Amino acid sequence: MTHEVILPKTGMYEGSVTLTEWLVDDGDDVIEGEPLFVMESDKVEMEIEAEASGRVQQEAEPGFEAPIGTRIGVIIEAP
């Protein structure tokens, strides 16, 4: 099963955010709840946790700016 990694909504903010850093490398395995990436809005920088366990495939580079809800990667769960 594949789980999308998106730039999540945080609080009331609904504008664009920036992916500032991946905390795991492309192709690494993660466990649900493990820190996955850091994103930044105009007011705050947040560490976002993995919502599933599996192998990470990154689809965006640090510095990528996009609206909340934009897909930046996937986590491919082990069968």
MIZA-40184 format. One line per 10 residues: number of its first residue (from 1); for each residue x, y, z of C-alpha. Coordinates in Angstrom, 2 decimals. Layout:
N
NUM> X/Y/Z | ...
REM end
This chain:
79
1> 0.00/0.00/0.00 | 1.20/3.53/-0.74 | 0.67/6.48/1.58 | 0.98/10.03/0.22 | 3.27/12.45/2.05 | 1.65/15.88/1.87 | 2.32/19.34/3.23 | -0.22/19.22/6.08 | -2.52/21.95/7.35 | -1.40/23.21/10.72
11> -3.88/25.22/12.73 | -5.75/27.94/10.89 | -3.01/28.68/8.34 | -4.02/27.83/4.77 | -1.37/29.50/2.59 | 1.77/28.18/0.96 | 4.55/26.54/2.96 | 8.14/25.61/2.17 | 9.74/22.18/2.55 | 12.94/23.18/4.34
21> 14.52/19.80/5.09 | 13.99/16.07/4.76 | 15.01/14.32/8.00 | 15.44/10.97/6.21 | 17.13/10.14/2.91 | 15.27/9.08/-0.21 | 14.83/5.30/-0.06 | 15.16/5.08/3.73 | 12.70/3.10/5.82 | 10.68/5.02/8.42
31> 8.40/4.04/11.26 | 5.06/5.76/11.81 | 5.58/8.70/14.18 | 9.26/9.16/13.27 | 10.25/12.73/12.26 | 10.08/12.87/8.44 | 10.55/16.46/7.24 | 10.53/20.11/8.29 | 8.26/22.71/6.73 | 8.01/26.43/7.25
41> 5.17/28.93/6.93 | 5.51/32.68/7.18 | 5.26/32.38/10.98 | 6.55/29.01/12.15 | 8.83/26.10/11.32 | 7.45/22.61/12.13 | 8.80/19.08/12.19 | 6.30/16.67/10.59 | 6.12/12.98/11.52 | 5.57/10.01/9.21
51> 1.94/8.91/9.15 | 2.82/5.38/8.04 | 5.72/2.93/8.17 | 7.61/1.92/5.04 | 10.11/3.15/2.45 | 10.23/6.88/1.62 | 10.25/8.13/-1.96 | 10.83/11.88/-2.07 | 9.20/13.88/-4.87 | 10.26/17.40/-3.81
61> 13.57/18.99/-2.88 | 14.23/21.30/0.08 | 13.24/24.82/-0.88 | 10.08/23.60/-2.66 | 7.20/26.01/-1.93 | 3.60/24.91/-2.46 | 0.08/25.18/-1.03 | -1.00/23.07/1.94 | -2.12/19.63/0.73 | 0.50/19.32/-2.02
71> 2.08/15.87/-2.33 | 5.85/15.87/-1.75 | 6.47/12.13/-1.64 | 5.11/8.71/-0.80 | 5.72/6.01/1.78 | 5.50/2.52/0.32 | 4.39/0.11/3.02 | 5.90/-3.37/3.13 | 3.53/-6.12/1.98
REM end
